[in-house]
Amino acid sequence: MQELLTAITYPVVWLICSQVLKIESGLAKLLISLAASILVYVLMTVKSSSSDKNKDNKE
């Protein structure tokens, strides 16, 4: 699930940068898209880790 969401995040953010924000620099779009994808991956990992800890505490 994490990998799929990360893979979807990259092109969506790229399109937002191109169409909505009108960023013309390819390097800027690349860096913003990669940063957003990495952030989504990290947030999903943290959420998964915290839910695993909660399950362990309940048992």
ChimeraX attribute file (.defattr): number of C-alpha atoms within 10 A of each C-alpha:
attribute: neighborCount
match mode: 1-to-1
recipient: residues
	/A:1	8
	/A:2	13
	/A:3	12
	/A:4	9
	/A:5	13
	/A:6	19
	/A:7	15
	/A:8	11
	/A:9	19
	/A:10	20
	/A:11	15
	/A:12	14
	/A:13	20
	/A:14	22
	/A:15	15
	/A:16	14
	/A:17	20
	/A:18	15
	/A:19	11
	/A:20	10
	/A:21	10
	/A:22	11
	/A:23	15
	/A:24	11
	/A:25	10
	/A:26	12
	/A:27	10
	/A:28	13
	/A:29	20
	/A:30	16
	/A:31	12
	/A:32	16
	/A:33	21
	/A:34	18
	/A:35	14
	/A:36	18
	/A:37	22
	/A:38	16
	/A:39	14
	/A:40	19
	/A:41	20
	/A:42	14
	/A:43	13
	/A:44	17
	/A:45	13
	/A:46	12
	/A:47	12
	/A:48	13
	/A:49	11
	/A:50	12
	/A:51	12
	/A:52	11
	/A:53	11
	/A:54	11
	/A:55	9
	/A:56	9
	/A:57	8
	/A:58	6
	/A:59	5
